[in-house]
Amino acid sequence: MTAPETREDLRVQLAEQKRAVDALNRQLAEQKRTSDSLAQQVVDLQKKAAAVVPAVPATPAKPGREIFAGSAGAVSRFGDWKLSESSATQQDTSLLFAKASIPLRQDASEILYEFAATGKGPGWIGYGLHLSASGDATGQGYGFGNSLLVWLTRDSSYYKTGTTYVQLYRSYDDLRMIQIASVGIADSISSELRTSVLYNQMGGTVVVAVNGVERLQYKLTEALPAGTRSRCEP
């Protein structure tokens, strides 16, 4: 038989358990500090990497022939768009792939696309341009026919950072699309960003610059055929 526990025994056990709980809490606090520090280091490194990109424009000069300017002729494909000859504004922030399209023959060997945009509101923000698009059907999906998408986004929930990313996607139809390149930049998507996209159809190369600084360059395994539309989306 064992002797019954006394009040003193219980006090000793409670004191030991409290010490153990306090020790665990200290360990958890230290792990959180370490995790927060590592997350901040990742953000700092991303900013430094973006800052050391050489400040060179996407192209030394604009092509000699301008084939389209402004947004005249833009058509709302999905969403609540406010369209004018010079701008396109999406007014329903709840839509994830709202889009407007501009019919445009894109059969030159090299084309420079330029647009300026501002993403407004907290949380997730994204906007971009589908280029050299053809074969689109419904226009109500993340993809847009056979095309390339240059996408600027901030998604703190997914990436665990408030960094703005410049991304390149390959779209195969209105539903199927894959990401093929991504880079973080120091510029905030909440400010006005001027994006330039130089697409060389013959060589299949894409060069993306933001605010005059080259951010991303990618060579496609196969060039896209001449597109018939371009599309902007928030």
C-alpha positions, 0 to 999 in steps of 0.5 A, a space after each residue: 500500500 502507498 501512503 495517501 498524498 498530503 497537501 504538501 505533496 500536491 503543492 510540490 506537484 503543482 509547483 513542478 507542473 507550473 515550472 514545466 508549463 512556464 518552460 514550455 511557454 518560454 520555448 514557444 516564445 523563443 521559437 516565435 521570435 526566431 520564426 518572425 526573425 526568419 520571415 523578416 530576413 526573407 522579406 529583407 533579402 527579397 527587397 535587397 535582391 529587387 534593389 540590385 537589379 540593374 536599372 535598364 529599360 526593357 528596350 532602348 527605344 520604342 518601336 518605330 510604328 505604334 499600332 494602338 494606344 489607349 483603351 478605345 474599343 475595349 469590351 467588358 468580358 466579365 465584371 463591372 468595368 468602367 471603360 473610356 478611351 484612356 483607362 479601364 477600371 474594375 469596380 467590383 473588387 470581389 471578382 478574382 478574374 474580371 476582364 476586359 479585352 481589346 481586339 488587336 492584331 498582334 503579328 509584328 515580329 516584336 511588340 512592346 506593350 505598356 500600361 500603368 495601373 494602381 491596385 487599391 484596397 487591403 489584402 489580396 491585389 492582382 492585375 495584369 495583361 494577357 498578350 498575343 491571345 487567340 482562341 478564347 471562348 467564354 472569357 470567364 476563367 483565369 486563362 484567356 485562350 492561347 496567350 501569355 499573362 504578365 501578372 502583378 500581385 500581392 497576396 500576404 495570406 499565400 506568400 506570407 509577405 507583403 511583397 509585390 510579385 511580377 509573374 509570367 503565366 502561360 495560358 492554354 485556354 480559358 481554364 488551364 494556365 501555369 506559372 512559369 516565372 516569378 520575382 519579388 520587387 520592392 515597389 508597392 502594388 498600391 502605388 502606380 506601377 508602369 509596366 513594359 512588356 517586350 515580346 519577341 515573337 520570332 525568338 519567343 523571349 519576354 522581357 518585363 520592366 516595372 518603372 523602367 527597371 528590368 525585372 524578369 526575362 524568360 525564353 519560351 520553349 515555343 513562340 505563340 502564334 500571332 494573337 488577335 486580342 489583348 486583355 487587361 484584368 484586375 
